[in-house]
Amino acid sequence: MLQDDCDIKTKFMTTSDLIIIGAGPGGYETAVEAAKAGLTVTLIEAKHLGGTCLNEGCIPTKCLAHSAEHLREEKDTLDLTKVVEHKNKIVKQLVDGIAMLMKTPGISLVEGEARFVDAHTIRVGNEEYQAKDLIIATGSVSKFLPIEGAHSAGVVTSTEILNLTTAPSRLCIIGGGVIGLEFASIFNQFGSEVTVVEFCKEVLPNLDKDMAKRLRLSLKKKGINILTDSGVKRIEHLENDVSKVVYENKGKEGIVEADVVLMAVGRTARTEIVEDNTIGITYGKRGIEVDENMQTSVPHIYAIGDVNGLCQLAHAATFQGRRALNHILGRKDNIRFDLIPSAVFTSPQLASVGLREEDVTEHKPLVYKSFYRANGRALSMDADEGFLKIVCNEEGRVLGVHIMGEQASELIHEATVLMNLGGTISQLGDIIHAHPTLSEMYRAAVS
Ligand code: FAD
């Protein structure tokens, strides 16, 4: 139908050097870099500039996390409407900033849903756009468990929960991954009774085991009920607007009743743009398949960010975009995709870069640790919970760093720089750190 319509109604054909589909942190940042490098770029966005990250992900959750921390520290009363208004203001400010960036000479922003016509042509509405190279940066969407009641009233995703104007008295979160635990921590501080139901034996299965366990114990201490090894079987929506989450733990059935159920079981690549095409882009369950240059099976078409399923983080999307662009321009880079730092904005925070202790299998790793409770700055900040752990190979080369505690998300970058430069534990020990700072924990771990 659309195909026939468009054959008749297509009015314009715009050509540029590069078409980018999706204006999240992958797409919009790459568009700006490409324009600065002298390319003409058509950037197509269906919903909102900034993508998931700015509108429904990183930034809004961190606004809520900050308000929740503030509430706890100041023992303030919660006005969630004001919190949401503040969050919306920050999001708007950042989205307006991107709108300004889109005025960079060389970028044409097109609003609408992109569809492939052929391997060099994209249609948006009645118009067509052609380019030599294309980058797909269409991101991801929330997953739902394939169970009865998954879409019933009372079940929300991370997008809807951001705009609740009253904190539910009972919140059940399905999934103890990063998104699930961030919301658990936020709503615990907002005063909700929070239960997390996690299928795996431990929360955050992709993070350092030691750290994940300690975070779970810490969140439990704060009153969050965490049920691990528990698979949700069905969700029933009762007449009084209460949801009943039925799960199974070691063969036994259990029930969690909640006013709101958050489905936080991960995100799935948004691949529909290639699913009905005949241009031969290969994709699988994780997303569009790419090589180390983010090239798909059709060499002039690249896929970056959540849509390729390699690493669902905003900065990964941005740097994958940079790699793709460098490849298009024939430029070399030294981006290390094995050293992508990540942070979990729970209270306390977690942060990681590189290998986990359990990933080092060919020899026994050297492990160095220090603790917040022995750090003067941490004590002065009333933040004595947590630790910093450095994993090294036999020669002392730093392979991974994992931090739980105050400002972990900032502290991780010292390790990221060191590891990018191939640094060793003895070099780290010789680096002077200002006193009194949390960063001294690096030095303390070495000595
Ligand atoms: P997206 O940001 O998803 O952008 C894709 C864009 O493509 C969207 O705007 C979409 O409308 C558009 N699009 C899709 N299909 C089409 C089409 N056919 N035509 C035109 N446009 C299209 N990451 C972090 O690094 N740190 C965090 O703290 C963090 N917190 C998060 C919290 C939550 C609740 C969520 C959900 C995610 C969080 N993430 C975080 C993950 C982060 O948001 C994503 O990794 C990041 O947004 C991926 O960027 P992207 O450019 O690949 O895709």
Residues whose N, C-alpha, C, O or C-beta is under 5 A from the ligand:
A	BS01	FAD	I21 G22 A23 G24 P25 G26 G27 I44 E45 A46 K47 H48 G50 G51 T52 C53 E56 G57 C58 T61 G112 E113 A114 A137 T138 G139 S140 S158 I179 I273 I304 G305 D306 V307 Q312 L313 A314 H315 A317
